[in-house]
């Protein structure tokens, strides 16, 4: 009898914890969405004039650029491909009539990249910072199979930009008493991911860094949102779309437009999102099982990717 009561209490406690963790985002969306209806402030009024987006030439970064341009924010587009950046800049100016600034930056390089970015960005009223730039695997690989140069680039691109740009721009946001930082992590940060080991670990860093930074900046009215997307149809996931064209993994790919429709809606409403409701369900499902099971699930997914693309 006593054991049954204890197990029931433990089960009730675990259920409550799961609901609190996984229903927090939908609750925030409803409550803060209602609050925004009566607020009436534009993005520029609420956060500031300029939005800085890294990795803005393609994929999710380009998606955020279009979304924020639609909110009439002036944009600083940061990436390493100048031709692509100029094309995106022209698209945004023509479609939304906003000002854009193009900053070419290769985050695989050293401190001189950040020194130049600080010189350009600190004089601006930066209200939104989207730390999106990232570098993934071409295929599933064991750690020792990664070339050393690739290993260093994975660490530099997935960790340094978010950290150092926050370090540079947070003081201005705190001084103005407003701002928003969007740090793009990954659903792979939900658990250690064999054959995607370094990338998943780097994205776990971004998730933890973002959550801790949010608490530091809360008293200063600076918001921090963590985005944990699953598979989105971008250049980074092209290998998934190609190798698993008719399989269940490829079917999980969400179009960029659908992803941004939901991810954009969550801006200013919730401090954490998977960017799309289907990815949120995946994350909730993973949180139902022990970490050992989550590791096994990710191992199965990325081992298939490793076998399919092995040469």
N, C-alpha and C positions, 0 to 999 in steps of 0.2 A: 504493500500500500504506500509506504513512505517513498519507495523508489519510484513508483508511478507518479506521485505528486512532484517529486524532484524533476523527473523527466518532462512532465507537463510544464513546469515552470521554466525549465531550460528552453523547451521548444517555444513557449510563448515569448520569452526574452529574445531568442534568435529571430523569431518572426517580426517582432516589433522593430528590432534593429534593421532588418532587411527592408521593411516598409519605410522606415525613417530615411534610410540611405537612398532608396530608389524612388521614392515618391516626393523627395524634397525638391527635385528639379521641376516636375509638373506643378507642384504647389506654388513654387516661386513664379513660374510662368503665368499662372492664373492671377495670383495676387498682385504681382508687379505689373502685369499687363493691364489690369484694371486701374492701377495707380497711374500708369502712363496715359491712359485715356483722358484723365482729368488734369494731367500735368501740362500738356500742351507745348512743352519745350522741344525745340529742334535739337538735332545732334550737336550742332555747333554751339547752341546756347548751353546745352548740358555739359558738354565735354571740352570744346575748344574748336578752333578753326581748322586745324590740319590733322590729317590721319597719315601715319607712317606705316607702310606695309612691306615686309620683307618677303622675298620669293614671289614678287608681284607679277612676274612675266607669264606665269602659267598656273593652271590648276586652282587650288583653293585660294592662293594669294590673289590671283586675278579675280576670282569670284568675290572676295571681300572688297577688292578695289571697285568693282561694279556696284556692289551693294552700298558702300559708303559714298560713292559718287552720286548714287541715286538719292542719298540723304543730303546732298549738296555740301559735302565736306571737300576741302581742298586736299589733294593727295600728293604724298611723296612716295614714289614707287622705287623700290630697292631690289636689285637683282644683279646677276653678273653678265647677262646678255643684253647689250645696249640696243641692238636692233629690235628684239622682242619688246623691251621696255618702251621704246619709242612708238611701236605699233599700238601697244596697250594705251599709252598716253594719248595718242591721237584718237583712238576709239572713245575714250572717256570724255575728252574735251568736246568731240563732235556730238556725242550722244547726250551728255548731261550739262555741258557748258561750264565745267568746273576747271579751276587752275590745277595743273599738275607739275611736279618737279621730278625729274629722272635722276637717280643717283646709282651709278654703276659700282657694284661692290662684290668682290669675290671673297666670300667668307672662309675660303680655305687658306687665305693669306693671313698675315700677322696683324700686329697692333696698328699699323699704319691705316688699315681699313677703318677701324673704329675712331681713330683720331680725325680722319677726314669727315666721317659721318657726324661726329660731334660738332665740328666746325659748321657744318651745313644745317644741322637740326636744332641746336640749342637756341639760336635766335628766333625760331618759330614758336607759335602758340600751338604746340603739339597736344591735341586732346585725346587722340586714340593711337595706340601702338599695337599693331598686329604682328606678333612674332610668329611667322609662318614658315620661314625658310627651313628646309630640311633636306636630308640626303638619305636615300634608302638603299636596299640591296638590289642588284640586278637579278638575283635568284637566291633561294635559300642556301646558306653556306655555314659550315662549321667555322668557329673563330679562327682556327689556325690556317684555314684556306683563304682568308682575307689577306690580300697584299697589305703590307705595312702602311703604304701610302693611303690606301682606302680606309684602313682602320683609323688612321689619324684624321682623315677628312670627315669620317662619320662622327667622331667626337667633337671636332672643331665646329662643324656646321650645325649639328643637332643640339649642342649645348651652349657654346660661347655666345652666339648672337643674341639669344633671348636674355641671357644673364647680363651681358655687357650693355645692351641697349636699354634695359631696365635701369641699370646702374646710372646710365647717362641721363635718361629722361625723367626718372622718378622725382628728382629734386624740384624740377620745374612744375610738375603736376602737383606736388605737395604744396609748393608755394602758392599756386593758384587755387588750391582747394577743390580741384576737379580733374577728371581724367578717367580713361579706361584703357586697360591693358588686356589684350586677348592673346593668350599663349596657346598655340596649337600643339597639342601632344598627339596621342594616338591610342586607339583601343588596345593596341598591343602592349600598352603600359599597364593593362589590367593584371598581368601576370608575366613572369619570365617566359620568354618565347624562344625555345630551342630553334636553331638554324636562322634566327633573326636576332640573335643574342645581343649584339652591340646596339643595334637600332632600338630595340624594345627597352633596353636598359637606359639609353639616352633619353627616350621619351618618358620613362618613369621619372627621371630627373626633372624634366620639364613639368610634369604633373605635380610632383612634390614641391618644387621651387615655386610654382604658381600658387598652390594652396597656402603655403606659408607666407608668401608675399602679400596675398589677399588680406591676411590678418594684420600684417604690419601697416598696410595702407588704409584699412577700414576707418580709423579715426580721422584720416585726412580727406575723406570723401572721394578717394580714388578707387575705382572699381577694378577688380581683376577677374577675368573669366578664363577658365580652362576648357579647351575644346578637345574631345577625345574621339575623333572620327574613326570609323571602320574603313572598309574598302570604298573609295570614291573613284569614279572613272576619270583619272587624270593620267598624265605621262608617267608618273611614278608607279601606277598600277597597271600599266600597259601589258606587262609580262603576264599578269594574272588574267587579264581579258583575253590574251592571245592563247596561252597554254591551256586555259580551262574554259574555252569558248562555250561549250555546251554543258559544263558541269555545275554543281551546286555552289562552288566558290565564286565563279564568275557571276552567277545570278545574285550574289550579295552586293555586287557593285552598284552604287547609287550614282545617278547622273549628277554632275556638278550643279546644275540648275536646281534640282530637287534638294540637294544638300544645302545650298545657300538660302533657299527659300525658308527652310526651317532654322538653320544656324543664324541667319540674319534676324529672324523673329525673336530669338533668345537674347540678343544683345541688349544689355541694360536691364534684363529681367531675371537672369539666373547666373550664378557664379560658376556653374559647371554644366556642360552639355556634351553630348556625343555628336551634335550637329545634325542628326537625322533620327527620326523616331525609331526606325528599324535598328539602327546602331545602339540606341538606348535600350531596346529590348535585348539585344545581344549582351550588352554590358550587365543588365539586370540578371540575365540567365547565368552568366559567368559568376556573378557574386553569390549565387545560390549554392555553389559547390566549393569544396575545399581547394586550396591553392594547388595541391597535387593534381587534382582533376583538371583545373584550368591550364596548368602546364602541359598536361597530356593532350588536351584539345588543341592548343596552339602548336604543339609538336606535330600532331597529325596533319594540320593545315599546311605548315611550312615544310614538313618533310615531303609532302606531295609536290609542293612548288619546287623543292630541291631536286627531286627525281625527274620531274617533267622538263626542267630546264638544264639539267646537267649535260655537260659536253664531254 
